[in-house]
Amino acid sequence: CTRWHCPAVPQSVAGDIPLNTKQPYTHVGPGLPPLYGAQAKALILGSFPSPKSRAQGFYYGHPQNRFWPLMATLTHSPTPAWEDLDAKRAIIIGSGLAGWDVIHACEREGSLDSRIHAEVVNPIDALTEAYPLIHTVICNGKKSETLYQRHFAHLSLKQIYLPSTSNANRTIKEEALFACWIDTLRCVLEQ
């Protein structure tokens, strides 16, 4: 697998959605701890957890985020209930995946990735060194990719960008998004 077939995504994505109200930049963090098992082959990186994810204490906690339905489709399992963190954990670890965010803490206005600045990154290099089976980093969205390349381009891991699963990213239809992610994940996990 050397090529992933994802539809072109216009450059105008979630960061272009105007906020209804002006909110001041505030310091947020720490983010969430990494989610991994000893057999993890690929690390899925978000940018920084949303307020709903931080409130729940788990990744992709916004009920409209397409990440968990996508993972359920990949694993041929039912989509976990919003509050079923054990089922979500089992999907990731049982699939040979790991999950984390590039950012540990940051200044942020609202919840959009485009409103992040003054980021402090997580020690991704330490995690991938401790778990040498991880050979690929999958960036969930442009902000994750930009931050990963800015702070961790020196790592000798294969890096793949995939369109964001966020409910704010509606530039790609769900069917195309799922196909792109599932094809890529299956290919990466076979390595």
Backbone torsions as a table, in degrees:
resi	resn	phi	psi	omega
1	CYS	NA	106.6	178.5
2	THR	-117.4	-7.9	-176.1
3	ARG	-137.8	135.8	177.8
4	TRP	-110.8	136.3	-175.6
5	HIS	-103.0	92.5	176.2
6	CYS	-115.9	142.9	177.4
7	PRO	-64.7	152.1	177.3
8	ALA	-63.1	137.1	179.2
9	VAL	-110.0	124.4	178.7
10	PRO	-57.9	150.7	-179.8
11	GLN	-67.3	-22.3	178.9
12	SER	-80.0	101.9	-179.2
13	VAL	-125.2	-156.5	-170.4
14	ALA	-50.4	-32.8	-177.7
15	GLY	-63.1	-15.4	-178.8
16	ASP	-90.0	-4.8	-178.9
17	ILE	-77.2	121.0	-177.6
18	PRO	-71.1	147.0	174.1
19	LEU	-81.0	145.2	179.4
20	ASN	-72.9	-31.1	179.9
21	THR	-133.9	150.7	175.5
22	LYS	-78.8	127.4	176.2
23	GLN	-120.3	141.2	-179.9
24	PRO	-72.0	155.0	172.2
25	TYR	-66.9	134.1	177.2
26	THR	-132.3	153.8	176.8
27	HIS	-76.1	129.7	176.3
28	VAL	-129.0	140.8	179.0
29	GLY	144.5	166.8	2.7
30	PRO	-74.3	164.4	176.3
31	GLY	-77.1	-145.7	-177.4
32	LEU	-103.6	154.5	176.4
33	PRO	-72.0	159.5	179.3
34	PRO	-66.3	154.0	177.4
35	LEU	-118.5	115.7	-175.7
36	TYR	-160.1	162.5	172.1
37	GLY	-128.3	168.2	-175.9
38	ALA	-61.8	-23.1	-177.1
39	GLN	-99.2	15.2	-178.4
40	ALA	-62.3	130.4	178.3
41	LYS	-108.2	-26.6	-177.3
42	ALA	-135.8	140.6	-179.8
43	LEU	-110.0	117.5	176.3
44	ILE	-90.0	122.8	-177.9
45	LEU	-113.4	125.7	167.5
46	GLY	-92.7	-174.4	177.9
47	SER	-88.8	-64.9	179.3
48	PHE	-156.4	142.3	-176.2
49	PRO	-63.7	142.6	177.1
50	SER	-68.4	165.5	175.2
51	PRO	-56.1	-38.4	179.2
52	LYS	-67.1	-38.2	177.8
53	SER	-66.4	-42.7	178.9
54	ARG	-65.1	-38.6	178.9
55	ALA	-63.9	-38.7	179.3
56	GLN	-78.9	-25.1	-177.4
57	GLY	78.8	26.9	-178.7
58	PHE	-154.4	158.4	-174.5
59	TYR	-68.0	145.8	174.8
60	TYR	52.4	52.9	-174.9
61	GLY	-82.7	-9.1	177.2
62	HIS	-73.2	125.5	-176.4
63	PRO	-57.3	-22.9	-179.6
64	GLN	-93.8	-2.9	175.6
65	ASN	-67.0	138.9	-174.0
66	ARG	-89.2	4.6	-175.7
67	PHE	-61.9	-50.7	-175.3
68	TRP	-70.4	-39.8	172.5
69	PRO	-60.6	-36.8	178.2
70	LEU	-64.0	-46.8	179.8
71	MET	-63.8	-36.9	177.6
72	ALA	-65.2	-40.6	176.9
73	THR	-62.6	-44.2	178.8
74	LEU	-57.5	-42.3	-173.6
75	THR	-96.6	3.3	-179.0
76	HIS	55.9	43.4	178.7
77	SER	-126.2	163.2	178.6
78	PRO	-66.6	149.1	175.8
79	THR	-64.7	125.7	-178.4
80	PRO	-64.2	145.7	173.5
81	ALA	-61.6	152.0	-177.2
82	TRP	-50.4	-41.8	-175.1
83	GLU	-89.3	-3.0	-175.7
84	ASP	-86.6	78.4	-177.2
85	LEU	-68.0	-31.7	178.3
86	ASP	-63.9	-40.7	178.4
87	ALA	-66.0	-40.1	178.3
88	LYS	-64.4	-45.4	178.2
89	ARG	-58.8	-43.7	-178.7
90	ALA	-63.5	-38.6	178.9
91	ILE	-61.7	-48.0	-177.2
92	ILE	-66.6	-54.4	-175.7
93	ILE	-66.7	-41.4	-179.8
94	GLY	-66.7	-19.7	-179.5
95	SER	-90.8	-5.3	-175.9
96	GLY	80.6	24.9	179.2
97	LEU	-109.6	166.8	172.1
98	ALA	-136.2	158.8	178.9
99	GLY	-139.2	144.2	176.6
100	TRP	-165.7	-175.3	175.1
101	ASP	-123.9	152.7	177.3
102	VAL	-67.1	-38.7	-173.0
103	ILE	-94.9	135.8	174.2
104	HIS	-91.2	-41.3	179.7
105	ALA	-155.4	159.0	-178.5
106	CYS	-165.6	175.7	167.1
107	GLU	-98.0	134.0	-176.3
108	ARG	-146.2	140.0	173.0
109	GLU	-105.5	114.8	-177.5
110	GLY	70.3	-143.4	-176.5
111	SER	-124.7	1.7	-179.1
112	LEU	-78.5	142.3	177.6
113	ASP	-59.9	-31.0	-179.6
114	SER	-67.8	-12.9	-178.5
115	ARG	-101.6	19.0	178.8
116	ILE	-96.4	136.3	169.3
117	HIS	-153.8	173.9	-178.8
118	ALA	52.9	46.9	-176.0
119	GLU	-76.5	147.0	170.0
120	VAL	-115.2	124.5	-171.8
121	VAL	-89.4	157.3	172.8
122	ASN	-76.4	156.9	178.5
123	PRO	-80.6	68.5	-178.2
124	ILE	-61.7	-36.8	179.2
125	ASP	-61.5	-37.9	179.0
126	ALA	-67.4	-40.0	179.0
127	LEU	-64.6	-46.6	-177.3
128	THR	-71.1	-25.6	174.6
129	GLU	-72.5	-39.2	179.8
130	ALA	-71.7	-24.7	-179.0
131	TYR	-124.2	80.5	-172.0
132	PRO	-68.2	-9.1	174.8
133	LEU	-71.0	-19.0	178.2
134	ILE	-70.1	113.5	-178.5
135	HIS	-114.1	-10.2	-175.2
136	THR	-139.0	140.3	172.1
137	VAL	-111.3	129.1	178.2
138	ILE	-111.8	117.1	-179.0
139	CYS	-90.2	119.0	-179.8
140	ASN	-85.9	85.6	177.8
141	GLY	104.2	164.9	-175.5
142	LYS	-66.3	-40.5	-178.1
143	LYS	-63.5	-42.2	177.1
144	SER	-60.4	-45.1	-179.9
145	GLU	-62.5	-46.1	-179.7
146	THR	-59.8	-46.2	-179.0
147	LEU	-67.7	-40.4	178.7
148	TYR	-61.9	-45.9	-179.5
149	GLN	-65.9	-35.2	179.8
150	ARG	-67.3	-40.6	-171.4
151	HIS	-105.5	-21.6	-172.6
152	PHE	-132.7	20.0	179.8
153	ALA	-60.5	-22.7	-178.9
154	HIS	-72.2	-16.6	-179.2
155	LEU	-70.3	144.5	-177.7
156	SER	-92.2	47.6	178.3
157	LEU	-108.5	147.2	172.5
158	LYS	-68.7	136.5	-179.2
159	GLN	-122.5	130.8	-178.2
160	ILE	-127.2	133.0	172.6
161	TYR	-92.0	134.6	169.4
162	LEU	-128.8	147.6	-179.5
163	PRO	-58.3	143.9	-177.6
164	SER	-59.3	139.9	175.2
165	THR	-86.2	-1.3	-177.0
166	SER	-58.8	147.7	175.3
167	ASN	-66.8	-17.5	177.4
168	ALA	-76.9	-18.7	-179.8
169	ASN	-95.8	96.3	178.1
170	ARG	-113.3	22.8	178.9
171	THR	-80.6	-9.7	179.9
172	ILE	-129.9	131.2	-179.2
173	LYS	-67.5	150.5	-175.2
174	GLU	-56.6	-42.3	-178.9
175	GLU	-60.8	-44.3	179.0
176	ALA	-68.5	-39.7	177.9
177	LEU	-60.8	-48.3	-179.6
178	PHE	-61.4	-45.4	-178.5
179	ALA	-60.6	-44.6	-179.6
180	CYS	-61.6	-51.3	-179.3
181	TRP	-63.4	-47.5	-175.6
182	ILE	-65.5	-44.5	177.3
183	ASP	-58.4	-45.0	-179.0
184	THR	-65.1	-48.5	-178.0
185	LEU	-62.8	-41.8	178.6
186	ARG	-61.6	-42.7	-180.0
187	CYS	-63.9	-46.7	-179.0
188	VAL	-64.2	-41.0	-177.6
189	LEU	-73.5	-18.4	176.0
190	GLU	-77.2	-16.3	-177.7
191	GLN	-76.2	NA	NA
